[in-house]
Amino acid sequence: MAEDIRNLITPEGLGRFQGELKELQAERRKVCEIVSWAAGNGDRSENGDYIYNKQRLRQIDRRSSWLGRRLENAVVVRPEQQAASGKVRFGSTVTYIDEDDRSHKVRIVGYDEADMTRGEISIGSPVARALMGKAAGDGVEVQTPEGVKYLDIEAVE
């Protein structure tokens, strides 16, 4: 259970977050220049450039602060450094069949980097928790709001 508390992240997720933080820092410099210029144009209460860019600056600062904290506490798990056991673990890509005979391919990643559009699920998700430690050929039960679902693991990469 202690593993769930740590901020696990894949090397790819780490790179995405570091890249986003770098982009935000560059954008912040530009937005600061605009705010400074707009502030010199007189009445700030009706100055759209000033109001919009101050708001954007707050958004950038909030996201940058969050990313900084998450990166500071990140524990990078490199799948290639884990023992090859054929079992599902953090960073594994798993192909499974659901009860409706539909095939799904998912990769188990950290809480913050999960993105279903990329086929990435959080290590804390019910499906990931059910798959952890299992191998190809195993069947698992997943507790969902609709009830228990059964999955058959086809492959683990």
Salt bridges, closest charged atoms under 4 A:
GLU3 OE2 - ARG6 NH2 3.78
GLU12 OE1 - ARG107 NH2 3.08
GLU20 OE2 - ARG63 NE 2.75
GLU27 OE2 - ARG56 NE 2.78
ASP61 OD1 - ARG28 NE 2.56
ASP98 OD2 - ARG102 NE 3.22
ASP98 OD2 - HIS104 NE2 2.81
ASP100 OD2 - ARG102 NH2 3.23
ASP112 OD2 - ARG70 NE 2.48
GLU113 OE1 - ARG16 NH2 3.66
ASP115 OD2 - ARG118 NH1 3.25
GLU120 OE1 - ARG16 NH2 3.47
GLU120 OE1 - ARG118 NE 2.98
GLU157 OE2 - LYS105 NZ 3.44
